[in-house]
Amino acid sequence: MNDSRHDELKQQVEKQARRMQKAERDRSTLLSQTVYLGSLGLVFVLPLVGGAYLGQWLDGLAEGYSVRWTVSLILLGIFVGAMNVYYFIRDQDHE
């Protein structure tokens, strides 16, 4: 009985040691966290800026003063950017 407890304890310790070694290997570095945050920023900002430029161009084609397209496409860019961030984070969590 004593030997089985000893073997069980030994297996638990080895399992915990493997977990700790894996966690040490997979630990995020400052550079990887910076790249991750930069990627999040880009997937949010690019649709926003693209919508603003496209809206400005479309408003420039209209007669008189108009910001209708600019505002509409900025709002659409915010929505698309937020969805991009959501899917990006969700996909990163599943890896």
N, C-alpha and C positions, 0 to 999 in steps of 0.2 A: 504494500500500500504506500509506503514511504517512497519507494522508487517511482511509482506512477505520479505522485505529486511533484517529485523532483523533475521528472521528464516534462510534465505539464508546465511547470514554472520555467524550465529551460526553453520550451517552445514559445511561451509568451514573451520572454525576454528577447529571443531571437527575432520574433515577429516585430516587436517594438523597435528593435535596433534597425531592422530593414526599413520600417516606416520612417524613422528619423533620417536615415541615409537618403532615402528617396526625397524627403522634404528638403534636405540640404541641397540636393542636386537641382530640384525644381524651383528653388527660391528665386523670386524676381529680383533683378538688379535695378539700380536707379536708372540705367540706360533703357532697359526694357519697359519700365513704367513710364518713362518720358516718351518713348516711341508710341506706347499705347494711348496716352493722353493726347499726343499730337495727332494720332490717327482719328481719335474721337472728335477732335476739333475740326479736322478737315472734312470728315463725313457730314458734319453739321453745317459748317460755314460755306462749303462749295455750292450746294443748292441754293442757299440764301443769296450769295453774291451773284450767282448765275441768274437767278430770278430778278434781282435788282437791275442787272445790266440789260437783260432781255426786255423787262418792263420799261426801262428808260428809253430803249431803242424804239419800242412800239409806241410809246407816248410821243416820241419825237416825230413819228410819221403822221400823227393826228394834227388837225387844225387847232390852233389856239393852245391854251395852257391846259394840260391834262396830267394827272398823276394816277389815273385809274388803273392802268396796266402795271405801273411800278408797285403800287401798294398791293394789288392783288397777287402779283407774282412774288413779292417779298413774303407775304403770308403763306403762299403755297411753298416757297422755299423753306420757311420755318417748319412747316408740317413735314415736308419730305426729309429735311435734315433730322428732325426728331425721330422719325421712323427709321432712318439710317442708323442713328445712334442706338436705338432700341434693338434692332436686328444685329448690329455689330457686337453689342454687349452679350446678347443672348447666344450668339454663335461662339464667342470667346469662352463663355461659361460651360459650354458643352464639350469643349476639347479636353 
